[in-house]
Amino acid sequence: MENLVSVIIPAYQEEKKIGRCLRSILASTYQNLQVIVVNDGSTDRTGEIVRKIKRKRESGTVSIELININNGGSGHARNCGLRRAKGKYISFVDADDMIHPQMIERLVQSIGNGSDMASCGIVLCDEMGRGKVYQKRLRRKLRCPAQALEMAMWSRIQMNLGGVLFRKEKIIDQEGQILVACPEDTVCFEDFSFICEYLSRCNGSWEALPFQGYLYCRHDGSRSYEKWSAMELSHALQPMMAVGNRMDDENFISHKLQYTFRFMALWYEWAFRSGGRIFTPECSDRKICMRELERFVDLYMKSADVVWYRKLAVWIVRKHSCLGWVLARTVGWMVRKHSCLGWVLARTAGWIAF
């Protein structure tokens, strides 16, 4: 008999999308499923729609469970779902996303061959679920923990929980205690923190499949840097930093590279959306960005893993911040209005300045 897979779906105010999400999971070629929908304090018809689908579509091999909780965020909802998971393997799907019919089957085949974690590529879709960008990927088998963490932390091929299959035994112990949980007190990077913590507990391999099986549907409410302060970003990245520091290897610096890159990116995003009178040396977000950039900047600038234009961006921020502000606003506008021209301008301007 096929091993049971628990699919956890956090849902908040998703009456327009939860039905589409559930139908995509129920259409899976792999049918031994425990589908857990955690209704995170929704006040719309999310719960009602789940109950309706449960009555019509539940079968002998596929169970649908609805858990109603007070609103506590996606991390809290996922952790509640983990406590109810009975499967040998665990997967997460967001309520506004969908999956390919073969996604679970292919991931189970991969992890069944001995991998600690299996993942597939992502299709970036519009709000209606139409594919727009396909994440290209070669098949990779990465050793855990060091090689896998290096790839996850710095190359960033898997920063979200979509399209990943985990072994329950590495997340929940035999007494039912959660060993790997989603952070519940951060505004971003809960998924990333979970993956890093999980990989740090593995000593086998992570297989990344060259198959686009997860449909990530962007919408107006999708998160962006615009909603984060520099202090919130620093707090959100601490779980990743803790995992990297536990490696106890001076040659392992991927977490420090990622930390520096995130603050460089936040600096430019802040510059793009702030006028000259706001974006000043006295601005608290700017002060924090500059302070955190300096923590590992020497490693960042010397690393062979960092491409030249990212190093250049940090150099401009540190040495010529006014020029950085101008470039951020100019390039940002060009990217939004004329994406191809913006890409060329970003690299040309950077090359000239360097």
C-alpha positions in Angstrom: 0.0 0.0 0.0 1.2 3.5 -0.8 2.6 5.5 2.2 0.2 8.2 3.5 1.1 11.8 2.6 -0.3 14.7 4.7 -0.9 17.9 2.8 -1.2 20.9 5.0 -3.1 24.0 3.7 -3.1 27.2 5.8 -6.1 29.3 4.6 -7.2 32.8 5.5 -10.0 34.6 3.7 -9.6 32.3 0.7 -13.2 31.7 -0.4 -12.3 32.5 -4.0 -9.3 30.2 -4.2 -9.6 27.3 -1.7 -11.9 25.3 -4.0 -9.4 25.6 -6.9 -6.6 24.5 -4.6 -8.4 21.5 -3.2 -9.6 20.3 -6.6 -6.0 20.4 -7.9 -4.9 18.2 -5.0 -7.8 15.8 -5.3 -6.9 15.4 -9.0 -3.5 13.9 -8.0 -2.3 10.7 -9.5 -1.2 9.8 -5.9 -4.3 9.1 -3.9 -3.3 8.1 -0.4 -3.7 11.5 1.1 -4.6 13.3 4.3 -5.6 16.8 3.3 -5.5 19.2 6.3 -7.0 22.6 5.8 -6.3 25.0 8.7 -8.9 27.8 8.6 -6.9 30.6 10.1 -9.7 32.7 11.6 -11.4 33.4 8.2 -14.6 35.4 8.4 -15.7 34.6 4.8 -16.9 31.3 3.3 -13.6 29.5 3.4 -14.7 26.9 5.9 -18.1 26.4 4.3 -16.5 25.7 0.9 -14.0 23.1 2.5 -16.9 21.3 4.2 -18.9 21.2 0.9 -15.9 19.7 -1.0 -15.3 17.2 1.9 -18.9 15.9 1.6 -18.7 15.5 -2.2 -15.1 14.4 -2.8 -13.7 12.6 0.2 -13.0 8.9 -0.5 -11.7 5.8 1.1 -8.1 6.8 0.3 -8.3 10.6 0.5 -9.5 12.3 3.7 -10.2 16.0 4.1 -9.9 17.6 7.6 -10.9 21.1 8.5 -9.3 22.7 11.6 -10.8 26.1 12.7 -8.4 28.3 14.7 -8.2 31.9 15.7 -6.2 34.0 13.3 -2.5 33.7 14.1 -0.7 33.8 10.8 0.5 31.2 8.3 3.3 30.0 10.4 1.0 29.3 13.4 -1.6 27.6 11.0 1.1 25.3 9.5 2.3 24.3 13.0 -1.3 23.5 14.0 -1.6 21.3 10.8 1.6 19.5 11.7 0.2 18.4 15.0 -2.6 16.6 13.2 -0.5 15.1 10.4 -0.5 11.3 10.3 1.4 10.7 7.1 4.9 9.3 6.7 5.5 12.3 4.4 4.4 15.9 4.7 3.8 18.6 2.1 2.5 22.2 2.3 0.3 24.0 -0.2 -0.9 27.6 0.1 -4.6 28.0 -0.3 -4.3 30.4 -3.3 -1.9 28.1 -5.2 -2.3 24.8 -7.1 -0.3 21.7 -7.9 0.3 19.6 -11.0 -1.5 16.2 -10.9 1.8 14.3 -10.9 3.6 16.5 -8.3 3.0 14.4 -5.2 3.6 11.1 -7.0 6.9 12.2 -8.4 8.1 13.6 -5.1 7.1 10.4 -3.3 9.1 8.4 -5.8 12.1 10.5 -5.2 12.0 10.5 -1.4 11.1 6.8 -1.5 14.5 6.2 -3.1 16.2 7.4 0.0 16.3 11.2 -0.1 15.6 13.2 3.1 13.8 15.9 1.1 12.5 16.1 -2.5 11.4 19.2 -4.3 10.3 20.3 -7.8 10.3 23.5 -9.8 7.7 26.3 -9.6 5.5 27.8 -12.2 4.8 31.5 -11.5 1.2 32.2 -12.5 -1.1 35.2 -12.6 -4.0 35.6 -10.2 -6.2 33.4 -12.5 -3.7 30.5 -12.3 -2.3 31.0 -15.8 1.4 30.1 -16.1 3.7 33.0 -17.0 7.2 32.1 -15.9 8.6 28.6 -15.7 11.4 28.0 -13.2 14.1 26.1 -15.1 16.0 23.5 -13.2 18.4 20.6 -13.7 18.1 17.5 -11.6 20.3 17.8 -8.6 21.1 15.6 -5.7 22.7 17.6 -2.8 24.4 16.2 0.2 23.0 17.2 3.6 23.6 19.2 5.6 26.4 21.4 4.2 26.0 21.2 0.5 22.2 21.4 0.7 22.2 24.3 3.1 24.7 26.2 0.9 22.4 25.7 -2.1 19.3 26.7 -0.2 20.8 29.7 1.7 22.8 31.3 -1.1 21.7 30.0 -4.5 18.2 30.2 -3.2 16.7 27.4 -5.3 14.1 26.6 -2.6 13.0 29.4 -0.3 9.4 28.4 0.0 7.6 25.3 1.1 5.6 24.8 -2.1 6.6 21.8 -4.2 8.6 20.1 -1.3 8.1 16.7 0.3 9.5 16.2 3.8 9.9 13.1 6.1 7.6 13.4 9.1 10.1 11.6 11.3 12.5 14.6 11.0 9.8 17.1 11.8 7.9 15.4 14.6 9.4 12.9 17.1 7.8 9.7 18.4 6.3 11.5 21.3 4.6 13.9 19.0 6.8 16.9 19.8 7.6 19.2 16.9 11.3 19.3 16.1 11.1 21.7 13.1 8.4 24.4 13.3 7.6 27.5 11.2 8.5 30.7 13.1 5.3 32.4 14.3 6.6 35.8 15.3 8.1 37.1 12.0 6.6 38.9 9.0 8.6 37.1 6.3 10.8 34.1 5.5 8.9 31.5 7.6 9.2 29.0 4.8 12.9 29.7 4.3 13.6 29.3 8.0 11.7 25.9 8.1 13.7 24.5 5.1 17.0 25.6 6.6 16.2 24.1 10.0 15.0 20.9 8.4 18.1 20.4 6.2 20.3 21.0 9.2 18.8 17.9 10.8 19.4 15.7 7.7 22.5 13.7 6.9 21.4 12.1 3.6 20.5 14.0 0.5 18.0 16.5 -1.0 16.9 15.8 -4.6 15.6 18.7 -6.7 13.7 17.4 -9.7 13.6 19.1 -13.1 9.8 19.1 -13.1 7.6 22.2 -12.7 4.9 20.8 -10.4 3.9 23.7 -8.1 1.8 26.6 -9.4 2.5 29.7 -7.4 -0.2 32.3 -8.1 0.9 35.9 -7.5 -1.7 38.4 -6.6 -2.0 42.0 -5.3 -1.7 40.9 -1.7 1.5 39.0 -2.2 4.2 40.0 0.2 7.0 42.4 -0.8 9.8 44.3 0.9 7.4 47.3 1.1 5.8 45.7 4.1 8.9 45.1 6.1 11.1 47.3 8.2 14.8 46.7 8.5 14.4 45.6 12.1 11.6 43.1 11.0 13.9 41.7 8.3 16.8 41.3 10.7 14.5 39.4 13.2 13.1 37.2 10.4 16.5 36.1 9.2 17.8 35.1 12.7 16.6 31.4 12.4 18.6 31.1 9.2 21.6 32.7 10.9 21.3 30.3 13.8 21.4 27.3 11.5 24.4 28.6 9.7 26.3 29.4 13.0 25.5 25.8 14.2 27.5 24.4 11.3 30.7 25.3 13.3 32.7 25.6 10.1 34.5 28.9 9.3 34.4 28.1 5.6 30.6 27.9 5.7 29.4 31.5 5.0 26.3 31.0 2.9 24.0 32.4 5.6 26.2 35.5 5.9 26.1 36.1 2.2 22.3 35.7 2.1 22.0 38.1 5.1 24.1 40.8 3.4 22.2 40.4 0.1 18.8 40.8 1.8 19.8 44.1 3.4 21.3 45.3 0.2 18.0 44.5 -1.6 16.0 46.1 1.2 18.2 49.3 0.9 17.4 49.6 -2.8 13.7 48.9 -2.3 13.6 51.5 0.5 15.4 54.0 -1.8 13.0 53.3 -4.6 9.9 54.0 -2.7 11.2 56.9 -0.6 11.6 60.5 -1.6 14.8 62.4 -1.0 13.5 64.2 2.1 12.7 60.8 3.7 15.7 58.8 2.6 18.3 60.6 4.7 21.2 59.4 6.9 18.9 60.0 9.9 16.3 57.6 8.7 16.1 54.6 11.2 15.6 52.0 8.5 18.6 53.3 6.6 20.7 53.3 9.7 19.8 49.7 10.4 20.4 48.6 6.8 23.9 50.2 6.8 24.7 48.6 10.2 23.6 45.2 9.1 25.3 45.4 5.7 28.6 46.1 7.5 28.5 42.9 9.5 29.6 40.6 6.8 30.4 42.9 3.9 34.1 41.8 3.7 33.1 38.2 3.2 30.5 39.3 0.7 32.9 41.3 -1.4 35.6 38.6 -1.4 33.3 35.7 -2.1 33.7 34.0 -5.5 30.0 33.0 -5.2 28.7 36.6 -5.5 28.4 37.9 -9.0 30.0 41.2 -9.8 26.9 43.4 -10.1 25.7 42.4 -6.6 29.1 43.4 -5.3 28.9 46.6 -7.2 25.5 47.4 -5.7 26.9 47.0 -2.2 29.9 49.2 -3.1 27.6 51.9 -4.4 25.4 51.8 -1.3 28.5 52.1 1.0 30.6 54.6 -0.9 28.1 56.6 -3.0 24.7 56.3 -1.4 23.3 59.3 -3.3 24.1 57.7 -6.5 22.5 54.5 -5.2 19.3 56.4 -4.4 19.2 57.8 -8.0 19.9 54.4 -9.6 17.3 52.7 -7.4 14.6 55.1 -8.4 15.6 55.2 -12.1 16.1 51.4 -12.5 13.1 50.7 -10.4 10.9 52.8 -12.6 12.4 51.3 -15.8 11.9 47.8 -14.5 8.2 48.4 -13.8 7.6 50.3 -17.0 10.1 48.7 -19.4 11.5 45.6 -17.8 14.0 44.6 -20.6 15.4 48.1 -20.8 15.5 48.3 -17.0 17.6 45.1 -16.9 20.1 46.5 -19.4 20.2 49.9 -17.6 20.9 48.3 -14.3 24.0 46.4 -15.5 25.2 49.2 -17.8 25.0 51.8 -15.1 26.7 49.5 -12.6 29.5 48.7 -15.1 30.1 52.4 -15.7 30.1 53.3 -12.0 32.5 50.6 -11.2 
